[in-house]
Amino acid sequence: MVHSEFIIAGIMLIGLMIYTLLGGADFGGGVWSLFARGPRARQQQNTIANALAPVWEANHVWLILVIVLLFTAFPSAFAATMTQLHIPMTLVLIGIVLRGSAFVFQRYGNPADAATRRWGLVFGIASLLTPFFLGICLGTLPTGEIQLVNGIPIGGFFAGWLTPFALSCGLFAQALFSFLAAVYLTLEARED
């Protein structure tokens, strides 16, 4: 007989995979927008913005689902994880908020305006750093550094997430999201 915890964990895993495939591509699109150079840079950034515009907000629903299921079904795991990963998770949240705000300001601002270009830079940097910290958080979980004593997390705010494995998971997540965006953007790109 399958226990309800396994079903909920399975739903969380599926939600995380969907977020990786859809939301990850959005982050990767921001990275490609940041690195767009040359005479066609503006055209490339417009292609990326047009690809992201209809879906970027909806893709975060999957991450919200995973987090809500985590704190509802596994409250002690949520408390321990969020306590130990307070710094990188806060950076993830700041990155998501900055990225979303910057995307809107960049998308609907005057392209010739310097402030609009700065919002494009914020959008790109947030798109670059947020997946890195998401990967660090995910890479910390299997290290065993998050430990509880009498239900209280021990180890401090830096335990686990500064390990070489966690940092390499952050780099891998960033590379994966950029790759996904490049693959998806091949369908959006048109030859002139």
C-alpha positions as CSV (number, residue, x, y, z in Angstrom):
1,M,0.0,0.0,0.0
2,V,1.3,3.4,-1.0
3,H,1.4,5.9,1.9
4,S,0.1,9.4,1.3
5,E,3.5,10.9,2.0
6,F,4.9,9.1,-1.1
7,I,2.0,10.4,-3.2
8,I,2.6,14.0,-2.1
9,A,6.3,13.7,-2.6
10,G,5.7,12.3,-6.1
11,I,3.4,15.3,-6.9
12,M,6.1,17.6,-5.5
13,L,8.7,15.9,-7.8
14,I,6.5,16.2,-10.8
15,G,5.8,19.9,-10.0
16,L,9.6,20.5,-9.6
17,M,10.3,18.8,-13.0
18,I,7.6,20.9,-14.7
19,Y,9.0,24.1,-13.1
20,T,12.5,23.1,-14.3
21,L,11.3,22.6,-17.9
22,L,9.1,25.7,-18.1
23,G,10.3,28.2,-15.5
24,G,13.9,27.2,-16.1
25,A,13.6,28.1,-19.7
26,D,12.3,31.5,-18.7
27,F,15.4,32.1,-16.6
28,G,17.6,30.8,-19.4
29,G,15.9,33.3,-21.8
30,G,16.9,36.1,-19.4
31,V,20.5,34.9,-19.5
32,W,20.5,34.9,-23.3
33,S,19.0,38.3,-23.2
34,L,21.8,39.5,-20.9
35,F,24.4,38.2,-23.3
36,A,22.9,39.4,-26.6
37,R,25.5,41.4,-28.4
38,G,26.1,42.9,-31.8
39,P,23.9,44.7,-34.3
40,R,21.0,42.2,-33.8
41,A,21.1,42.3,-30.0
42,R,17.8,44.3,-29.8
43,Q,16.1,41.9,-32.2
44,Q,17.3,38.9,-30.2
45,Q,16.1,40.5,-26.9
46,N,12.7,41.2,-28.5
47,T,12.4,37.6,-29.6
48,I,13.2,36.4,-26.1
49,A,10.7,38.9,-24.6
50,N,8.0,37.8,-27.0
51,A,8.6,34.2,-26.2
52,L,8.5,34.8,-22.4
53,A,5.6,37.4,-22.3
54,P,2.7,34.9,-22.4
55,V,4.0,32.4,-20.0
56,W,6.6,33.7,-17.5
57,E,4.2,34.5,-14.7
58,A,2.2,31.2,-15.0
59,N,5.4,29.1,-14.8
60,H,6.0,30.1,-11.2
61,V,2.8,28.4,-10.1
62,W,4.7,25.1,-10.2
63,L,7.3,26.3,-7.7
64,I,4.5,27.7,-5.5
65,L,2.8,24.3,-5.6
66,V,6.0,22.5,-4.5
67,I,6.6,25.0,-1.6
68,V,3.0,24.9,-0.4
69,L,3.0,21.1,-0.5
70,L,6.3,21.0,1.4
71,F,5.1,23.2,4.3
72,T,1.7,21.6,4.4
73,A,2.6,18.0,4.2
74,F,6.1,18.1,5.8
75,P,6.2,21.0,8.2
76,S,9.3,19.9,10.1
77,A,11.2,19.3,6.9
78,F,10.1,22.7,5.6
79,A,11.2,24.4,8.9
80,A,14.6,22.8,8.9
81,T,15.2,23.4,5.2
82,M,14.1,27.0,5.2
83,T,16.1,27.7,8.3
84,Q,19.3,26.2,7.1
85,L,18.9,27.6,3.5
86,H,17.6,31.0,4.7
87,I,20.2,33.0,2.8
88,P,20.1,31.3,-0.6
89,M,16.3,31.0,-0.5
90,T,16.0,34.7,0.3
91,L,18.3,35.5,-2.6
92,V,16.1,33.3,-4.8
93,L,12.9,35.2,-3.7
94,I,14.6,38.5,-4.3
95,G,15.8,37.4,-7.7
96,I,12.3,36.2,-8.7
97,V,10.7,39.5,-7.6
98,L,13.4,41.6,-9.3
99,R,13.3,39.6,-12.4
100,G,9.6,39.9,-12.8
101,S,9.5,43.6,-12.1
102,A,12.5,44.2,-14.4
103,F,10.9,42.2,-17.2
104,V,7.7,44.3,-17.1
105,F,9.6,47.6,-16.9
106,Q,11.9,46.5,-19.7
107,R,9.1,45.1,-21.9
108,Y,6.8,48.0,-21.7
109,G,9.3,50.9,-21.4
110,N,10.7,53.0,-24.2
111,P,13.6,51.0,-25.8
112,A,15.6,54.2,-26.4
113,D,15.4,55.1,-22.7
114,A,18.5,54.4,-20.5
115,A,16.2,53.3,-17.6
116,T,14.6,50.7,-19.8
117,R,18.1,49.3,-20.7
118,R,19.0,49.2,-17.0
119,W,15.9,47.2,-16.3
120,G,17.0,44.9,-19.0
121,L,20.3,44.5,-17.2
122,V,18.5,43.8,-13.9
123,F,16.3,41.2,-15.7
124,G,19.4,39.5,-17.1
125,I,21.4,39.5,-13.9
126,A,18.4,38.2,-11.8
127,S,17.9,35.5,-14.5
128,L,21.5,34.5,-14.2
129,L,21.8,34.4,-10.4
130,T,18.3,33.0,-9.4
131,P,18.8,29.6,-11.0
132,F,22.3,29.4,-9.4
133,F,20.8,29.8,-5.9
134,L,18.0,27.4,-6.7
135,G,20.5,24.8,-7.7
136,I,22.5,25.4,-4.6
137,C,19.4,24.9,-2.5
138,L,18.6,21.6,-4.3
139,G,22.2,20.5,-4.1
140,T,22.3,21.1,-0.4
141,L,19.5,18.7,0.4
142,P,21.3,15.3,-0.3
143,T,24.6,16.4,1.5
144,G,23.2,15.5,5.0
145,E,24.3,18.9,6.3
146,I,20.7,19.9,7.3
147,Q,20.4,18.2,10.7
148,L,17.8,18.4,13.5
149,V,18.3,17.9,17.2
150,N,15.0,17.6,19.1
151,G,13.3,19.1,16.0
152,I,15.6,22.1,15.9
153,P,17.9,22.7,13.0
154,I,21.6,22.9,13.9
155,G,24.6,23.9,11.9
156,G,23.9,27.6,11.2
157,F,22.9,29.5,8.2
158,F,26.0,28.5,6.1
159,A,26.0,24.7,6.7
160,G,25.7,22.7,3.5
161,W,25.1,25.3,0.9
162,L,28.7,26.5,0.5
163,T,30.0,23.0,-0.2
164,P,31.6,22.2,-3.6
165,F,28.7,19.9,-4.5
166,A,26.0,22.4,-3.7
167,L,27.9,25.1,-5.7
168,S,28.4,22.8,-8.6
169,C,24.6,22.0,-8.5
170,G,24.0,25.8,-8.8
171,L,26.3,26.0,-11.8
172,F,24.6,23.0,-13.3
173,A,21.1,24.4,-12.8
174,Q,22.2,27.7,-14.4
175,A,23.7,25.8,-17.4
176,L,20.6,23.6,-17.7
177,F,18.2,26.5,-17.7
178,S,20.2,28.3,-20.3
179,F,20.3,25.2,-22.5
180,L,16.6,24.7,-22.2
181,A,16.0,28.3,-23.2
182,A,18.3,27.9,-26.2
183,V,16.4,24.9,-27.4
184,Y,13.0,26.5,-26.9
185,L,14.1,29.7,-28.5
186,T,15.0,27.9,-31.7
187,L,11.2,27.5,-32.3
188,E,10.7,31.3,-31.7
189,A,13.6,32.6,-33.8
190,R,12.8,33.5,-37.4
191,E,15.3,34.3,-40.2
192,D,15.0,37.8,-41.6
